[in-house]
Amino acid sequence: MSKFGDIVNSEIPVLINFYSDWDQEYEDYALGILKEVAINLGEKAKIIKIDTDKNEELAKALRIKNNPTYIIYQNSEMKWRQSGDQSAATLLAMVQQFI
């Protein structure tokens, strides 16, 4: 989890998508949303995907119960968290609050 600490200890917002690889069709859809957000934000934010199946300890520590779960961190502090499908517009608006 020390790597996770390094990831979220950032002055710019870090949007993390916690997901599971078992539903490839949904993941392809979600990846398109995250790419759209990334294109719009450029270098103003980081966007990271974390597979909960491969990072069970982290998912348990953060109490990730549903996929997808989106969390925004800034300076190691959780700023926003939401489970379930989110549109690119919603994610973009949430991240822009912390830029």
QUILINNOR-V465975 format. One record per pair of residues at least 6 apart in sequence whose ideal C-beta (glycine too) atoms are under 7 Angstrom apart, sorted by the first residue. I is the first residue (numbers start at 1). GAP is how many residues later the second one is. D is the distance in Angstrom with one decimal. If there is no record, write none. Layout:
i->I gap->GAP d->D
i->I gap->GAP d->D
This chain:
i->1 gap->57 d->6.0
i->1 gap->60 d->6.8
i->4 gap->54 d->5.8
i->5 gap->71 d->6.9
i->7 gap->7 d->6.3
i->7 gap->41 d->6.3
i->8 gap->6 d->5.5
i->8 gap->65 d->3.8
i->8 gap->68 d->5.2
i->9 gap->66 d->6.7
i->9 gap->67 d->4.6
i->10 gap->36 d->6.3
i->10 gap->64 d->6.8
i->11 gap->64 d->6.3
i->12 gap->32 d->6.2
i->12 gap->33 d->5.5
i->12 gap->34 d->6.4
i->13 gap->32 d->4.5
i->13 gap->59 d->5.4
i->13 gap->61 d->4.9
i->13 gap->82 d->5.1
i->13 gap->85 d->4.2
i->13 gap->86 d->6.5
i->14 gap->31 d->7.0
i->14 gap->32 d->4.6
i->14 gap->34 d->6.4
i->14 gap->58 d->6.8
i->14 gap->59 d->4.7
i->14 gap->60 d->6.9
i->15 gap->22 d->7.0
i->15 gap->30 d->6.1
i->15 gap->32 d->4.9
i->15 gap->55 d->6.6
i->15 gap->57 d->5.4
i->15 gap->76 d->6.5
i->15 gap->80 d->5.4
i->16 gap->32 d->5.0
i->16 gap->34 d->5.9
i->16 gap->54 d->7.0
i->16 gap->55 d->4.9
i->16 gap->57 d->6.9
i->17 gap->13 d->6.7
i->17 gap->17 d->6.0
i->17 gap->32 d->4.8
i->17 gap->51 d->5.7
i->17 gap->53 d->5.7
i->18 gap->32 d->5.3
i->18 gap->34 d->5.3
i->18 gap->41 d->6.5
i->18 gap->46 d->4.9
i->18 gap->49 d->6.4
i->18 gap->50 d->6.4
i->18 gap->51 d->4.3
i->19 gap->8 d->6.2
i->19 gap->11 d->6.5
i->19 gap->30 d->6.1
i->19 gap->32 d->6.3
i->19 gap->33 d->6.8
i->19 gap->48 d->5.2
i->19 gap->49 d->5.0
i->20 gap->31 d->6.6
i->20 gap->32 d->5.3
i->20 gap->33 d->5.4
i->20 gap->47 d->4.5
i->21 gap->6 d->6.6
i->21 gap->30 d->5.6
i->21 gap->32 d->6.2
i->30 gap->38 d->6.1
i->33 gap->54 d->7.0
i->33 gap->55 d->4.7
i->33 gap->58 d->6.9
i->34 gap->13 d->5.6
i->34 gap->15 d->7.0
i->36 gap->52 d->4.2
i->37 gap->10 d->6.2
i->37 gap->51 d->5.3
i->37 gap->54 d->4.9
i->37 gap->55 d->5.3
i->38 gap->9 d->5.0
i->40 gap->52 d->5.5
i->41 gap->54 d->6.2
i->44 gap->55 d->5.0
i->45 gap->50 d->5.0
i->45 gap->54 d->6.8
i->50 gap->8 d->6.9
i->52 gap->7 d->4.1
i->52 gap->12 d->5.6
i->52 gap->15 d->6.2
i->66 gap->17 d->4.1
i->66 gap->18 d->6.7
i->69 gap->12 d->7.0
i->69 gap->14 d->4.5
i->70 gap->12 d->5.4
i->70 gap->16 d->5.7
i->70 gap->21 d->6.6
i->71 gap->7 d->6.0
i->71 gap->10 d->4.7
i->72 gap->7 d->4.6
i->72 gap->8 d->4.3
i->72 gap->22 d->6.1
i->72 gap->23 d->6.1
i->72 gap->26 d->6.4
i->73 gap->6 d->6.6
i->74 gap->24 d->5.2
i->79 gap->19 d->5.6
i->80 gap->14 d->5.3
